[in-house]
């Protein structure tokens, strides 16, 4: 009873959470000139959320999570070009394709050490990138899959050049999957995932089926990443090889470093900070923006996330 009560308490929405989501949905209207940036932030936040499911709540280290982002992107883009341009159906297709890939790849992460999983996940992303490059008759190869034209959302809302429809579409998908992820994490199943993360041997000793838990959460995270990829292809009208790149996986890791792992809002907050820093700094100094982001990360690690947000603790003051 105590465990059930604790899970119910942790799953309840805080007073500030609806305010945050309301501000997010108002942003494309108030900041109409920056709606495209809002759309991009929503997509990378969803991608970060998917990685947090396996890294923050299960302890699976992945350096090739972009494999699922790219697979979902190409699946949705090809579906729009070859079958039908309906965004919602294409989103389901992208999620389903990435989920199926995640189910297959989950067989490779059940054994070995963290370093082994790191290499296996990275290898999967590189394999898919090379396949997309060689199958140029289908994917466009190095030129990318161009000319992806989407139909109106729900048959009524056209994707405008300003990006407001795309932003609201991506934010809606982000919110829905965030709510589902929240229920998933704060369920008894989610509690067993945290047990596996904290001590795998102890979890096995008390009867937790570790292998099946890892397979399920890895598959779910792949589906969420596939949704982010589908949104990326649909809202940009383009899918290229860079969706499989190491940089994509590294960037989403940096977002979790900034926002914090094991907290669903960590990926969202990290995505906002990272994309805003990227946009602002690259406008000021296009050649050296990576230096300044790297410097910010070094300071973040040395000072600590909590102390960085409270300057009066920098010199040993009370926290």
C-alpha positions in Angstrom: 0.0 0.0 0.0 2.8 2.4 0.8 4.5 1.7 -2.5 1.3 2.3 -4.4 0.6 5.5 -2.5 4.2 6.7 -3.3 3.7 6.0 -7.0 0.4 7.8 -7.0 1.9 10.8 -5.3 4.8 11.0 -7.7 2.5 10.8 -10.8 0.4 13.7 -9.8 0.8 16.9 -11.8 2.3 19.8 -10.0 0.7 23.3 -10.2 3.5 24.7 -12.4 3.3 22.0 -15.0 0.0 23.1 -16.8 1.4 26.7 -16.9 4.6 25.5 -18.6 2.7 23.6 -21.3 0.3 26.5 -21.8 3.2 28.8 -22.4 4.7 26.3 -24.9 1.4 26.2 -26.9 1.1 30.0 -26.8 4.7 30.5 -28.0 4.0 29.9 -31.8 1.3 32.6 -31.7 3.1 35.2 -29.6 6.5 34.5 -31.2 5.2 33.9 -34.7 8.5 34.9 -36.3 10.2 32.1 -34.3 7.6 29.4 -34.8 10.0 27.3 -36.7 12.5 27.3 -33.8 9.6 26.3 -31.5 8.8 23.4 -33.8 12.5 22.3 -33.8 12.7 22.5 -30.0 9.6 20.4 -29.6 11.1 17.7 -31.9 14.5 17.5 -30.3 12.7 17.6 -26.8 10.8 14.5 -27.9 14.0 12.9 -29.0 15.6 13.7 -25.7 12.6 12.3 -23.9 13.1 9.0 -25.7 16.7 8.7 -24.7 16.0 9.6 -21.1 13.6 6.6 -20.9 16.5 4.2 -21.4 19.4 6.2 -20.0 17.8 8.0 -17.0 15.4 5.3 -15.9 17.1 2.1 -17.0 20.8 2.9 -17.2 21.2 1.8 -20.9 23.9 3.9 -22.4 23.4 4.5 -26.1 25.5 6.4 -28.6 23.5 5.4 -31.6 20.0 6.5 -30.6 19.8 8.5 -33.9 19.2 5.2 -35.6 15.6 5.3 -34.5 15.2 9.0 -35.3 16.5 8.4 -38.8 14.5 5.3 -39.4 11.2 7.0 -38.3 12.1 10.0 -40.5 12.7 8.0 -43.7 9.7 5.7 -43.0 7.4 8.7 -42.7 8.9 10.5 -45.7 8.7 7.5 -48.0 5.2 6.9 -46.9 4.2 10.5 -47.7 5.9 10.3 -51.2 4.9 6.8 -52.2 1.6 6.1 -50.5 -0.3 9.0 -49.0 0.6 12.4 -47.6 -1.6 12.3 -44.5 0.5 13.5 -41.5 -1.1 11.5 -38.8 -1.0 8.2 -40.7 2.6 9.0 -41.6 3.4 9.6 -37.9 1.9 6.2 -37.0 3.9 4.6 -39.8 7.2 6.2 -38.6 6.5 5.2 -35.0 5.7 1.7 -35.9 8.7 1.3 -38.1 11.1 2.6 -35.4 9.3 0.4 -32.7 9.9 -2.7 -34.9 13.5 -1.7 -35.3 13.8 -1.2 -31.6 12.3 -4.6 -30.9 15.0 -6.2 -33.1 17.8 -4.1 -31.7 16.7 -4.8 -28.1 18.1 -8.3 -28.6 21.6 -6.9 -28.8 21.6 -4.8 -25.6 20.6 -7.6 -23.1 24.1 -9.0 -22.8 27.5 -7.4 -22.3 28.7 -4.3 -20.5 27.9 -0.6 -21.0 30.9 -0.3 -23.4 29.5 -3.2 -25.5 26.1 -1.6 -25.7 27.7 1.8 -26.6 29.5 0.2 -29.5 26.5 -1.9 -30.7 24.1 1.1 -30.7 26.6 3.2 -32.5 27.2 0.4 -35.0 23.5 0.1 -35.8 23.2 3.8 -36.6 26.2 3.6 -38.9 24.8 0.6 -40.7 21.5 2.3 -41.3 23.3 5.4 -42.6 25.3 3.4 -45.0 22.2 1.5 -46.2 20.4 4.8 -46.8 23.4 6.1 -48.7 23.7 3.0 -50.9 20.0 2.6 -51.6 19.9 5.9 -53.5 17.1 4.7 -55.8 14.8 4.7 -52.8 16.2 7.2 -50.3 18.0 9.7 -52.6 21.4 8.7 -51.2 23.7 11.5 -50.2 21.3 14.1 -51.7 18.6 13.1 -49.3 14.9 12.4 -49.8 13.5 15.6 -51.2 10.1 16.9 -52.1 8.2 15.5 -49.2 4.9 17.3 -49.4 2.4 16.8 -46.6 -1.3 17.1 -46.8 -3.3 19.3 -44.4 -3.4 18.3 -40.8 -6.8 16.7 -40.0 -7.8 17.7 -43.5 -8.1 21.4 -42.5 -4.8 22.9 -41.3 -2.2 23.5 -44.0 1.5 23.5 -43.1 2.3 27.2 -43.5 5.7 28.7 -44.3 5.8 30.5 -40.9 5.7 27.1 -39.2 2.9 27.7 -36.7 0.9 24.7 -37.8 4.0 22.6 -37.6 4.9 23.9 -34.2 1.4 23.2 -32.7 1.5 19.8 -34.4 4.8 18.9 -32.9 3.9 20.3 -29.5 0.7 18.3 -29.4 2.5 15.0 -30.2 5.2 15.9 -27.6 2.5 16.5 -24.9 0.7 13.3 -25.7 3.8 11.1 -25.6 5.1 12.9 -22.5 1.8 12.1 -20.7 2.1 8.4 -21.8 5.8 8.3 -20.8 4.9 9.8 -17.4 2.3 7.1 -16.8 4.7 4.5 -18.0 7.5 5.6 -15.6 5.3 6.1 -12.6 3.7 2.6 -12.9 4.8 -0.5 -11.1 6.5 -1.5 -14.3 8.5 1.8 -14.2 9.5 1.1 -10.6 11.1 -2.2 -11.7 13.0 -0.2 -14.4 14.5 2.0 -11.7 15.4 -1.1 -9.7 17.2 -2.5 -12.7 19.0 0.8 -13.1 20.1 1.0 -9.5 21.3 -2.6 -9.1 20.7 -5.1 -11.8 21.9 -8.1 -9.7 19.7 -7.2 -6.8 16.7 -6.8 -9.2 17.4 -10.3 -10.6 17.6 -11.7 -7.1 14.2 -10.4 -6.1 12.6 -11.9 -9.3 12.5 -8.9 -11.7 12.8 -10.3 -15.3 15.6 -7.9 -16.3 16.0 -9.0 -19.9 12.3 -8.5 -20.8 12.2 -5.2 -18.9 15.2 -3.9 -20.9 13.7 -5.1 -24.2 10.3 -3.4 -23.5 11.7 0.0 -22.5 14.2 -0.1 -25.4 11.4 -0.8 -27.8 9.2 1.9 -26.4 12.0 4.5 -26.5 12.7 3.6 -30.1 9.1 4.3 -31.0 9.2 7.7 -29.3 12.4 8.5 -31.1 10.7 7.4 -34.4 7.9 9.8 -33.7 10.4 12.6 -33.4 12.0 11.5 -36.7 8.6 11.4 -38.4 7.8 14.9 -37.2 11.2 16.1 -38.4 10.7 14.8 -41.9 7.0 15.9 -42.1 7.6 19.5 -40.9 10.8 20.1 -43.0 9.8 18.2 -46.1 13.2 16.5 -46.2 15.0 13.5 -44.9 18.8 13.3 -45.2 21.6 11.0 -44.0 22.5 13.4 -41.2 19.5 12.1 -39.2 21.6 8.9 -38.6 24.8 10.8 -37.7 26.8 10.6 -34.5 26.3 14.3 -34.0 22.6 13.7 -33.6 23.2 11.2 -30.8 25.8 13.3 -29.2 23.6 16.4 -29.2 20.8 14.6 -27.5 23.2 13.3 -24.9 24.3 16.9 -24.3 20.7 18.0 -23.8 20.3 15.4 -21.0 23.6 16.6 -19.5 22.2 20.1 -19.4 18.7 19.2 -18.2 19.5 16.2 -16.1 18.7 12.5 -16.5 16.1 10.5 -14.7 13.6 13.4 -14.8 11.3 13.6 -17.8 11.4 17.4 -17.8 15.2 17.2 -17.9 15.3 16.3 -21.6 12.7 19.0 -22.4 14.6 21.7 -20.4 17.9 20.6 -21.9 16.5 20.8 -25.5 15.2 24.3 -24.9 18.6 25.5 -23.5 20.7 23.7 -26.1 18.7 24.9 -29.1 18.5 28.5 -27.9 22.2 28.6 -27.1 22.9 27.1 -30.6 20.6 29.6 -32.3 21.9 32.7 -30.4 25.6 31.8 -30.4 25.7 30.7 -34.0 24.2 34.0 -35.1 26.9 35.9 -33.2 29.9 33.7 -34.1 29.0 31.0 -36.7 32.6 29.6 -36.7 33.0 29.1 -33.0 29.6 28.4 -31.6 30.7 24.9 -30.6 33.5 26.4 -28.5 31.0 28.4 -26.4 28.6 25.6 -26.0 31.5 23.4 -24.9 32.6 26.0 -22.4 29.1 26.2 -21.0 29.1 22.4 -20.5 32.5 22.5 -18.8 31.2 25.2 -16.4 28.0 23.2 -15.9 29.9 20.1 -14.8 32.4 22.0 -12.7 29.9 24.2 -10.9 27.0 21.8 -10.8 23.5 22.3 -12.3 21.9 23.3 -9.0 24.6 25.7 -8.0 24.6 27.3 -11.5 21.0 28.1 -11.1 21.7 29.7 -7.6 24.7 32.1 -8.0 24.9 32.8 -4.3 26.2 29.2 -3.7 29.1 29.6 -6.1 31.6 30.6 -3.4 30.5 28.2 -0.7 27.4 30.0 0.5 24.3 28.3 1.8 22.4 26.2 -0.7 
